[in-house]
Structure formats: structure tokens, C-alpha cells
């Protein structure tokens, strides 16, 4: 028997993502689709809202980026172009949709994300970086098409002001979603840096772990799955042996202005389980 959430979308699990510009593109979208397909019970759809359809897997449903004629905020960390998805309509989709960022890693079944709550709920992954704040994470969240229209209207009226007030789009959604937000179980969606990598000095001898109850692992703030696979910390990092990295603490140019202890914490060993899951 289908859940009430699935009943609202005709029994189909609707997964969506968004892509614009050149930072990610087809390799990330195709990889995400493959992970979804391996970890979901049909029927399901995977829809990408994008400005470039070249090279995408034929099973991916493509829609144009929803129009949002505003000047996007500058000097803010929030991913505000996601606001394009908050309109009254969303392509041909109706009912609840599960949004996924392009740079997350799916490690187990997504089915239960369509079972929790009611069709009209906005359900977010819990943000672990601010444990004292009731803050959701928009790397993965479920919402019914059209429910967030009031947020889009507020954002359209003053994009820079909204961004300056809330800094991140996830805080704006958490605090302003009509009817409030609820959360998926905390351990379903894990933060790679916080939940998987080991603290110093264990990070030098143990590869990042994958907790058994994880469903999805997110990679926010510049540390991407390929970095974890390679064993480097971010775009500017270089794969090095543990000893080479430790000795780098005495070289300010290698530390790149990081304080010594912060530099030592920013080391990860190559992470095989990320490569096992993050693939087509």
C-alpha cells in the first residue's frame, strides 16, 4: 500500500536536481542519476532542471531552468539559485518532490524519504553544523510543488536583503516555510567532514568511516567526493603521505595561512567507499 506521500504523486517517487553554469554538469548529473536508480524502488522519476542537456543519460527527464528574473545575491555563501524551484509550478511535476544536490553520495535506500510525514510537509535533512539552531539542510529536502511560493515571492522582492539577513538559503527555508519544517532522522543524512572523517591524530592512520545507518552523505563547502576518493582536503589540497603532510606544518607556504592545528586536522586518507558509491 502506497504511503500518503506517494499517493499525492500518483505512486511515483519524484527526485529532482538543478544544474546551471559549468561547475558541475553532465558527469555529476549522470552519477547522481545512477546512484538514485541503484538505491530506489521503482516507479520513480529523476528530473534535472538545467541550462545544458548535452551528455545527459537518456533516462534523465530534462526541464528548462524555471524563470526567476532577479539579480542573484553577491558575497554570500547561500546557493540562492535554488529559489528557481520554489515557484507555483515546477515543470510537469505535481505533489511531493525530493531534491538532491549534485555533489552528495547515496549509500543506501532512498525509499523511506518518501514515507515520512504528510504530502504537504516540508521535510529537511538536519543541519549538523549548528546543533543549537533548528536548522535544516537543503542538500536534501522534500517539499510539495508550489508550497514554497511565498518564499520565492519574498526573495524576488529583495534578493540581496534576504541573503544578507539569512546568509544561507537553508536558513531562509527553515525559518519561513509555510507551516514550518520537520526533519528526516539525523543519522540518515550525514556530513562527510563532521560525521565520517576521524579527528586528529586518527585522521592520519584511518580512512574516513561510513556509519552503518547512513543513507546519504553530503559534501558541503568545497570538499567534494573526488577529493575524498583521492585523499586530499579541498581544491587546493594535494594527495600526500601522512608523514609528508605532518612535516608540512613547519612550512607556512604549505599550510596556506592555516593555523598549525587546523592544518593537521585537514588531512584525510583516500576513501574507498566513496568511490564504490559515487559512480555511474
N, C-alpha and C positions, 0 to 999 in steps of 0.2 A: 504493500500500500504506500503510495507516494506521500511524502510529508506535505504539510500545508504550504511550505516554501516552494516545493517543486510543483505543486498543483497550480500555484499562481503563475508559473511559467510553462504550463502545458506539459509538465512532467519532464522537461528538458533542463539539464544543468547548464546555465549560461555563464561562460567565462569570457572576460574581456581584458584587453590591454590597450595601451596607447603608445604611439611612436611618432616622433617628429624630429626633423633635422637629421644629423649624421652621427650622433654619438653612439647609437646602438644599431638599429637597422635589422636587416633580414637575418643574420646569424643568431642574434638574441631572440628575435620573434620566433623563428623556427625551432630553436632549442626549447623555448618556453612551451610552444605547442606540443612538442614531443613529450615533454615531462608531464603535461596535463593529460595527454592521451594515454600514457602509461599508468597514470595514477587516478583514474576516474572511471566510474561505471557508466557506460552509455545508457540512454542517449545524452549527448552533450553537444554544445556548440562552442567554438572558440572564435571570437570576433576581435579583429585588430582595427582600431581607428588610427589611420595613418595618412601621411602625405606622400608615401612612396611604397608601391606594391611590388616593386621589382625583386625577384628572387624568393618570394614567399611560397611556402608549401601550399599545394593546391587545395588542401583541406581547410586552410585558414579562410574564414569569411572576412573579407576586407570591406571597410566602410571609410568614407572620407572623414577627415577630422571635423567634428562638429564646429560650426562657426562660433566665434567669440570675438567680436570686433572691439578689443580693448588693447591698450599698450601694457604688456606684461610688466610686473614689478621688476626693479633692478636692485642689486645689492641686498638680496635676501636669499636665504637658503631653501625656502619653500619651493616645491615643484608646482607652481601655480598654473601651468598649462593643463594640469589635470582637471581644472574647473570647466574645461570644454565638455566633460562628461556629465555635468550636473544639470543639463537642460531638461526641458519638459519632455523632449523626445530624445531617443538615443538610437539612431539608425532604425532598423526594423525590430528592435528588441522591445519586449514588454515584460514587466514583473521584475523579480529579483535577479541581479547580476553579481557575479563575484569578480572583483577587479584584482589583477595581479601585476606587480611591477615586472619589468623585463629582466632585471638582474637578480631575481631570487632563485632559490633552488628548491624544487619539490622533492621530498624524500619519502613520502608515504601518501596514503589515500586522501583525496580531497572530498570524498563523498559527504563526510559529516559536516562540512562547511555549509551544506545545503539542507541540513536537518535542524540546526539550532534556531530557536526563536520563531517569530512570525514573519509572514511575507513582507509586511510593511516596516520591519525593523531595519535600522542601520547598525550593522554588526562589524566591529573593527578588531584587528589584532591589537593586543595591549602593548603600549609603548613602554619598553623596559628602561629607557634612559632617564626617565623622570618618575621614579616609583611613588613619590608622594603626590603626584598630579594624576588626575583621572583623564589620561591622555591616550587616544587611540593612534594607530599606525596605519597610514594609507598605502603602505606597500602591499597590503592585502586587506580588503574590506568588502562587505556585501551591502548593497543598497538597492531599493526598488527604483526602476527608471522613473524619473520625474520628482522623486521625493526631495532631492537636494536643490530644486529650482530656486527656493528662496535664498539659498547660499550663493548661487550663481548671480542672482539679481543684486545682492549686497556687494559682491565682488565687482560686478560690472560697474556699479555706481562709483566706486572709489578703489581701484585695484591696488594702487601704491599704499593708500591709507590702511586698507585691510591687511596687506602684507606687513606693513610697519607695526601694526598693532599685535598681530598674532604670530609673526615671523614664519611659521610653518603652516602649510595648508592643512596638515593633520590636526593642528590645534584649532584652527578655524572650524573644521568639520566637527571635532569633538565637542566644542562648546556651543555650536549653533545649529546642529542638525535638528530639524523639527521632531519633537518628541524625545530628544536625547539619543544617546547611543548605548549599545550594550557591547559586550566583548566576547570573543571566542576564548576558550580555555587558554590560560597563559602559556602552557608548555607546547601547544600546537604550533605556534609560530615563534621561532627562536631567532635571536640576534647573533650573528656569527661572532662578532668581536666580544660580546658580553657573555654569551651562553656556551660557546664552543671552544674558543681558544683558552689555553691554560695561562695562569698568572706567572709572572717571573718568580723563580727561575725555571719552572717546569716547562715553559714555552720553548726552551732550548733543547729539551730531550723528548717531549711528547708532541705528536701531531694533534691538531685540534680534534676534539671529540664530537661525536654525533649522538646526543641523548636519544634513548630508545623511543620516547613518546613524541618526538618531533614529527611534524607533518611538513612544515615548510621552514626554510632558513633564509632570512633576509640579510642583505649586504648593503646597508646604507652608508652614506658619507664616504664614498670613494674607494672602499675596499671591495673589489669585485670578485666573483667566483674564480676567474682565471688567476687572480693574484693568490688566492688560497691554494689553488692547484699547483702553482709554481713555487709557492713558499716565499712570497715577497709581500711586504706590507705597503700596498698602495701603488700608484702610478710611478712614483719616484724611487721606489724600493728596487733593490737588486737581489736576486737569489744568492745567498752566501752560506757558507758553512757556519755552524754555531760559533766556532772559535773566531772566525773572521769577523763576524758581526760583533761579538763581545769586545774584540780588540778595537773595533771602530769607535767605541765610547771615548777613546783617548784622542780622536781626530774630529775636531769641530766641523770640518767640511763634510765628513761622512754623517755626522749627526744631523746636519741641515738645521741648525739652530734649536734642535730639541734638547731639553734638559737631559742629563745622563740617564736618570731612572726611566723617564718616558721613552727614551731611545731603546733601552734594554727591554722594556715591555713590548715594544713594537717589533717583535720578531715572531714569525710563525714558520713552522716546518711545513713542507709540502703535504697537502691534504687530499689523500686518495679518494675518500668518499665523496668529495665534491665532484671530482672527475667522473666517478661512477654514475652520478645522478644528472649532472649538468651536461647533457649530450642530446643529440638528435636520435 
